[in-house]
């Protein structure tokens, strides 16, 4: 692309590109570095994005697309996903177009220009392996097809650019490869098996931290300053942690497409697609069931300022201000007793919800209600629910 001198000229260029017949504004795009298989060089094991764009920065997308087309790469705007190898000429074309903003590209400003500039300097200095850097464009949110496209979606979740449970992650397990992870680097299991004898005799067998299709959250994401993750194995990439969340070691775990939407203390398990609200405490060993672990595919949300006691199990959605006492399991089919006076208090806390007249409820019939306190009668062992009278409040000094 020719050098663009002014902001006005840049905006005119964007308009011209976007008005081209057949042009389609992408849903998401970014430039990634890929890790190739050690044995199968055509296999992509991981994709690392320094910055992703999700339903934003459409001017940068237009420049990327135009520069790629000028290097002879065809863009199929009817496709769901397009992956293009990055070349030096492509980067030079982008830099020429971004000239009016080059001096402002630092800190949080113009991240796409920073990516192009840093990559250009790196390649000029160190070179690159063919296909090592790729422009990935998603035009539609459909089932995952490639490693690069899947990682782009996982980044969107973990950077909070896309809300939890908002993306189509079908096919993610099929798109990603099961690999051994060593100090953040993926290693083909086939390569390890093929070279096991030589590696071990030479004392060069790598330290394997874990084996999975997903990397860990901290391998790709820098959390907010007031977010704490005390054990990197406890959060899977694709999880979302709101600023101020604390993930304690021990029995805690946050799966992909799950996480917190506010300041939370997590000492238990947040399974796939489960969401925890602001001010909520997931106690030690507590477990929120995921879509594959007993909820009939219905994802669970926990409201604000709620408490899941130690070793409790939550298998229904909860509203705000709820408590499940330690060691209690509340599932969709769990029978829960509510006395008439407590039922009246619960109705007052949930004026917009119709609650039937009964003494015994299934857990599913109490889904999403505010102010419930699930307890076990110490005399007869029955599970009961009362209107909660306790305010759940996190220690501000810890968050």
C-alpha positions as CSV (number, residue, x, y, z in Angstrom):
1,X,0.0,0.0,0.0
2,X,1.1,3.5,-0.6
3,X,2.1,5.8,2.3
4,X,-0.9,7.6,3.7
5,X,0.1,11.0,5.1
6,X,-3.0,12.3,6.9
7,X,-5.8,11.1,9.1
8,X,-8.3,12.4,6.6
9,X,-6.7,10.3,3.8
10,X,-6.6,7.3,6.1
11,X,-10.4,7.5,6.8
12,X,-11.1,8.0,3.1
13,X,-9.0,4.9,2.4
14,X,-11.0,2.9,4.9
15,X,-14.3,4.0,3.4
16,X,-13.1,3.0,0.0
17,X,-12.0,-0.4,1.1
18,X,-15.3,-1.1,3.0
19,X,-17.4,0.0,0.0
20,X,-15.7,-2.5,-2.3
21,X,-18.2,-4.9,-3.7
22,X,-18.4,-8.1,-1.6
23,X,-16.5,-6.6,1.3
24,X,-17.7,-7.9,4.7
25,X,-16.7,-6.4,8.1
26,X,-15.2,-9.3,10.2
27,X,-16.4,-10.4,13.6
28,X,-12.9,-10.9,14.9
29,X,-9.3,-10.8,13.7
30,X,-5.7,-10.8,14.9
31,X,-2.2,-11.8,14.1
32,X,-0.8,-14.9,15.9
33,X,2.4,-16.9,16.1
34,X,1.9,-20.6,15.8
35,X,3.9,-23.5,17.3
36,X,4.5,-26.4,14.9
37,X,4.6,-30.0,15.7
38,X,8.1,-31.4,16.4
39,X,7.4,-34.5,14.3
40,X,4.6,-33.4,12.1
41,X,5.6,-29.9,10.8
42,X,2.1,-29.4,9.3
43,X,0.4,-29.8,12.7
44,X,-0.3,-26.5,14.6
45,X,-0.1,-27.1,18.4
46,X,-0.8,-23.6,19.7
47,X,-1.5,-20.1,18.5
48,X,-0.3,-17.0,20.5
49,X,-1.9,-13.6,20.0
50,X,-0.4,-10.5,21.5
51,X,-3.6,-8.7,20.8
52,X,-7.0,-9.7,19.4
53,X,-9.9,-7.7,18.0
54,X,-13.5,-8.7,18.7
55,X,-16.2,-6.7,17.0
56,X,-14.0,-3.6,17.0
57,X,-11.2,-1.8,15.2
58,X,-12.8,-2.2,11.8
59,X,-10.4,0.3,10.2
60,X,-7.4,-1.8,11.1
61,X,-9.2,-4.9,9.7
62,X,-9.7,-3.1,6.4
63,X,-6.0,-2.2,6.2
64,X,-5.0,-5.8,7.0
65,X,-7.4,-7.2,4.4
66,X,-6.3,-4.7,1.7
67,X,-2.6,-5.3,2.4
68,X,-3.1,-9.1,2.2
69,X,-5.0,-8.8,-1.1
70,X,-2.2,-6.6,-2.6
71,X,0.3,-9.4,-1.8
72,X,-1.8,-11.8,-3.8
73,X,-3.8,-13.5,-1.1
74,X,-7.5,-14.0,-1.9
75,X,-10.0,-13.2,0.8
76,X,-13.2,-15.2,0.6
77,X,-15.7,-12.9,2.3
78,X,-18.3,-15.7,2.2
79,X,-16.2,-18.0,4.3
80,X,-16.6,-18.3,8.1
81,X,-12.8,-18.2,8.7
82,X,-9.8,-17.0,6.7
83,X,-6.1,-17.7,7.6
84,X,-3.4,-15.9,5.7
85,X,0.4,-16.2,6.2
86,X,2.1,-13.0,7.2
87,X,4.9,-11.7,5.0
88,X,7.3,-8.8,5.3
89,X,5.5,-7.1,2.3
90,X,2.2,-7.4,4.1
91,X,3.6,-5.7,7.2
92,X,5.2,-2.9,5.1
93,X,1.9,-2.2,3.4
94,X,0.2,-2.0,6.8
95,X,2.8,0.3,8.2
96,X,2.5,2.6,5.2
97,X,-1.2,2.9,5.8
98,X,-0.9,3.5,9.5
99,X,1.7,6.3,9.1
100,X,-0.6,9.1,10.5
101,X,-1.0,7.3,13.8
102,X,2.5,5.8,14.2
103,X,3.7,8.3,16.7
104,X,0.7,7.7,18.9
105,X,1.1,3.9,19.0
106,X,2.2,3.2,22.5
107,X,0.7,2.1,25.8
108,X,-3.0,1.2,25.3
109,X,-3.3,3.2,22.0
110,X,-3.4,1.7,18.5
111,X,-2.5,-1.9,19.6
112,X,-2.7,-3.2,16.1
113,X,-0.1,-0.8,14.9
114,X,2.1,-1.9,17.8
115,X,1.7,-5.5,16.8
116,X,2.6,-4.8,13.1
117,X,5.6,-2.7,14.1
118,X,7.0,-5.1,16.7
119,X,6.6,-8.1,14.3
120,X,8.2,-6.2,11.4
121,X,11.2,-5.4,13.5
122,X,11.5,-8.9,14.9
123,X,11.3,-10.5,11.4
124,X,13.8,-8.1,9.9
125,X,16.2,-8.9,12.7
126,X,15.7,-12.6,13.3
127,X,13.8,-13.9,10.2
128,X,10.9,-16.4,10.5
129,X,9.9,-19.9,9.6
130,X,7.5,-20.0,6.7
131,X,3.9,-19.7,8.0
132,X,5.0,-19.0,11.5
133,X,2.9,-15.8,11.7
134,X,-0.7,-15.7,10.5
135,X,-3.5,-13.2,10.1
136,X,-6.7,-14.9,11.3
137,X,-10.1,-13.5,10.4
138,X,-13.4,-14.7,11.7
139,X,-16.5,-13.5,9.7
140,X,-19.0,-15.6,11.6
141,X,-19.3,-17.3,15.0
142,X,-19.6,-20.9,13.9
143,X,-18.2,-24.2,15.2
144,X,-14.5,-24.2,15.7
145,X,-12.5,-25.3,12.7
146,X,-8.8,-24.6,13.3
147,X,-6.4,-24.2,16.1
148,X,-5.8,-20.6,15.2
149,X,-9.6,-19.8,15.1
150,X,-10.2,-21.7,18.3
151,X,-7.5,-19.8,20.2
152,X,-8.9,-16.5,18.9
153,X,-12.2,-17.4,20.6
154,X,-10.5,-18.5,23.8
155,X,-8.6,-15.2,23.9
156,X,-11.9,-13.3,23.4
157,X,-13.3,-15.0,26.5
158,X,-10.3,-14.7,28.7
159,X,-9.7,-11.1,27.9
160,X,-13.5,-10.4,28.5
161,X,-14.0,-9.1,25.0
162,X,-16.8,-11.7,24.6
163,X,-19.2,-12.6,27.4
164,X,-19.1,-16.0,28.9
165,X,-21.4,-18.5,27.1
166,X,-21.8,-16.2,24.1
167,X,-19.5,-18.0,21.7
168,X,-20.0,-21.2,19.6
169,X,-17.2,-23.5,21.0
170,X,-18.6,-26.6,19.4
171,X,-15.7,-28.5,17.8
172,X,-13.0,-27.0,20.0
173,X,-11.9,-30.3,21.3
174,X,-11.7,-31.7,17.8
175,X,-9.7,-28.7,16.5
176,X,-7.1,-28.7,19.3
177,X,-4.5,-31.4,19.7
178,X,-3.7,-33.2,23.0
179,X,-0.1,-32.3,23.7
180,X,2.4,-32.3,26.5
181,X,3.2,-28.9,28.0
182,X,6.6,-28.0,29.2
183,X,7.3,-24.5,30.6
184,X,4.5,-23.2,28.4
185,X,5.6,-24.9,25.2
186,X,3.5,-27.7,23.6
187,X,5.3,-30.9,22.6
188,X,3.8,-33.7,20.4
189,X,3.2,-36.8,22.4
190,X,4.1,-38.8,19.2
191,X,7.5,-37.1,19.1
192,X,8.1,-37.9,22.8
193,X,7.4,-41.6,22.2
194,X,9.6,-41.7,19.1
195,X,12.5,-40.1,20.9
196,X,12.0,-41.3,24.5
197,X,15.1,-43.5,24.7
198,X,17.5,-41.0,23.2
199,X,16.1,-38.1,25.3
200,X,16.3,-40.1,28.6
201,X,19.8,-41.4,28.0
202,X,21.0,-37.9,27.1
203,X,19.2,-36.5,30.2
204,X,17.3,-34.2,27.9
205,X,13.8,-35.5,28.6
206,X,11.7,-32.4,29.2
207,X,9.8,-31.7,32.4
208,X,6.2,-32.2,31.5
209,X,3.9,-30.0,33.5
210,X,0.6,-31.4,32.2
211,X,-1.0,-33.0,29.2
212,X,-4.1,-31.4,27.8
213,X,-5.6,-29.8,24.7
214,X,-5.9,-26.5,26.4
215,X,-3.0,-24.5,27.9
216,X,-3.3,-22.7,31.2
217,X,-4.8,-19.2,31.6
218,X,-1.6,-17.6,32.8
219,X,0.3,-18.9,29.8
220,X,-1.6,-16.4,27.6
221,X,-3.3,-13.8,29.8
222,X,-2.0,-11.0,32.0
223,X,-4.6,-10.6,34.7
224,X,-5.7,-7.3,36.3
225,X,-3.4,-5.9,39.0
226,X,-5.9,-6.8,41.8
227,X,-6.6,-10.3,40.5
228,X,-4.7,-13.2,42.1
229,X,-4.2,-16.7,40.8
230,X,-2.1,-18.6,43.4
231,X,-1.6,-21.8,41.4
232,X,-1.4,-21.6,37.6
233,X,-2.8,-25.1,37.2
234,X,-6.2,-24.0,38.7
235,X,-7.4,-21.9,35.7
236,X,-7.8,-23.2,32.2
237,X,-7.3,-21.0,29.2
238,X,-10.7,-19.7,28.0
239,X,-11.8,-19.0,31.5
240,X,-12.8,-15.4,32.4
241,X,-11.7,-13.8,35.7
242,X,-13.1,-10.4,36.6
243,X,-10.8,-7.9,38.1
244,X,-10.4,-8.5,41.9
245,X,-11.1,-12.2,41.7
246,X,-8.9,-14.4,43.9
247,X,-8.2,-18.1,42.9
248,X,-6.9,-19.9,45.9
249,X,-4.8,-23.1,45.7
250,X,-6.0,-26.5,46.8
251,X,-9.5,-27.6,45.5
252,X,-10.2,-24.5,43.3
253,X,-10.5,-24.8,39.6
254,X,-12.0,-22.7,36.8
255,X,-12.7,-24.4,33.5
256,X,-12.9,-22.8,30.0
257,X,-16.0,-20.8,29.2
258,X,-16.6,-20.3,32.9
259,X,-15.6,-17.8,35.5
260,X,-16.5,-14.7,37.4
261,X,-18.3,-11.5,36.5
262,X,-17.3,-9.5,39.6
263,X,-15.0,-9.6,42.6
264,X,-15.1,-13.1,43.9
265,X,-13.3,-15.5,46.2
266,X,-12.8,-18.9,44.7
267,X,-11.7,-21.9,46.7
268,X,-13.9,-24.4,44.9
269,X,-14.7,-25.6,41.4
270,X,-16.3,-23.5,38.7
271,X,-17.1,-26.1,36.0
272,X,-17.6,-25.4,32.3
273,X,-20.2,-22.7,31.5
274,X,-20.7,-21.9,35.2
275,X,-20.8,-18.2,36.0
276,X,-20.2,-16.6,39.5
277,X,-21.5,-13.1,40.3
278,X,-19.9,-10.2,42.1
279,X,-19.2,-10.5,45.8
280,X,-19.7,-14.3,45.8
281,X,-17.6,-16.7,47.8
282,X,-17.1,-20.3,46.4
283,X,-15.9,-22.0,49.6
284,X,-13.1,-24.6,49.9
285,X,-13.9,-27.7,47.9
286,X,-17.4,-26.4,46.9
287,X,-18.4,-27.5,43.4
288,X,-20.7,-25.8,40.8
289,X,-21.7,-28.4,38.4
290,X,-21.0,-27.9,34.7
291,X,-23.1,-28.6,31.6
292,X,-21.6,-32.1,31.3
293,X,-21.8,-33.0,35.0
294,X,-25.4,-33.3,36.0
295,X,-27.3,-30.2,34.9
296,X,-28.9,-31.8,31.8
297,X,-26.9,-29.3,29.7
298,X,-28.3,-26.2,31.5
299,X,-25.5,-23.9,32.5
300,X,-25.5,-22.6,36.1
301,X,-25.2,-19.0,37.2
302,X,-24.6,-17.9,40.8
303,X,-25.9,-14.5,41.7
304,X,-24.2,-11.7,43.6
305,X,-23.1,-11.8,47.3
306,X,-23.8,-15.5,47.7
307,X,-21.9,-18.2,49.6
308,X,-21.2,-21.8,48.7
309,X,-20.0,-23.4,51.9
310,X,-17.0,-25.8,52.1
311,X,-17.6,-29.0,50.1
312,X,-21.1,-28.1,49.1
313,X,-22.5,-28.9,45.6
314,X,-24.6,-26.6,43.6
315,X,-26.5,-28.1,40.7
316,X,-29.1,-25.3,40.2
317,X,-28.9,-21.6,39.3
318,X,-28.9,-19.3,42.4
319,X,-30.0,-15.7,42.6
320,X,-28.5,-13.0,44.8
321,X,-27.8,-13.3,48.5
322,X,-28.0,-17.1,48.6
323,X,-26.2,-19.5,50.9
324,X,-25.6,-23.3,50.7
325,X,-24.3,-24.6,54.0
326,X,-21.1,-26.7,54.1
327,X,-21.4,-30.3,52.9
328,X,-24.8,-29.9,51.4
329,X,-25.7,-30.9,47.8
330,X,-28.5,-29.0,46.1
331,X,-29.4,-30.6,42.8
332,X,-32.3,-30.3,40.4
333,X,-34.1,-33.3,41.9
334,X,-33.1,-32.6,45.6
335,X,-36.2,-32.5,47.9
336,X,-36.2,-29.3,50.0
337,X,-38.6,-28.5,52.8
338,X,-39.9,-24.9,53.3
339,X,-42.2,-23.9,56.1
340,X,-45.2,-21.6,55.4
341,X,-43.7,-18.7,57.3
342,X,-40.3,-19.0,55.5
343,X,-42.1,-19.4,52.1
344,X,-43.8,-16.0,52.8
345,X,-40.4,-14.4,53.4
346,X,-39.0,-15.9,50.3
347,X,-41.9,-14.6,48.2
348,X,-41.2,-11.1,49.6
349,X,-37.6,-11.4,48.4
350,X,-38.8,-12.5,45.0
351,X,-41.9,-10.4,44.2
352,X,-41.7,-10.9,40.4
353,X,-41.5,-14.7,40.7
354,X,-44.5,-17.1,41.1
355,X,-43.8,-19.7,43.8
356,X,-46.3,-22.4,44.2
357,X,-48.0,-23.3,47.6
358,X,-46.2,-26.3,48.9
359,X,-44.1,-27.6,51.8
360,X,-41.7,-29.7,49.7
361,X,-39.9,-28.4,46.5
362,X,-37.5,-29.9,44.1
363,X,-34.3,-28.0,43.7
364,X,-35.2,-27.1,40.2
365,X,-38.4,-25.3,41.4
366,X,-36.2,-23.0,43.4
367,X,-33.8,-22.1,40.6
368,X,-32.7,-18.5,40.4
369,X,-34.5,-17.3,43.5
370,X,-32.9,-14.6,45.7
371,X,-32.2,-14.9,49.4
372,X,-32.3,-18.6,49.9
373,X,-30.4,-20.3,52.7
374,X,-30.1,-24.1,52.2
375,X,-29.5,-25.9,55.5
376,X,-29.8,-29.4,56.9
377,X,-32.0,-30.0,59.9
378,X,-29.7,-31.2,62.7
379,X,-32.4,-33.3,64.3
380,X,-33.9,-35.2,61.4
381,X,-31.4,-34.7,58.6
382,X,-33.9,-33.1,56.2
383,X,-32.8,-30.4,53.7
384,X,-34.6,-27.2,54.4
385,X,-34.6,-23.7,52.8
386,X,-35.1,-20.5,54.7
387,X,-35.0,-16.8,53.8
388,X,-31.4,-15.9,54.3
389,X,-30.8,-13.3,57.1
390,X,-27.0,-13.2,56.7
391,X,-25.2,-10.7,54.5
392,X,-22.4,-12.3,52.5
393,X,-19.6,-9.8,52.3
394,X,-16.0,-10.4,51.1
395,X,-13.0,-9.1,52.9
396,X,-12.2,-5.9,51.0
397,X,-8.5,-6.1,52.1
398,X,-8.1,-9.4,50.2
399,X,-9.5,-8.1,46.9
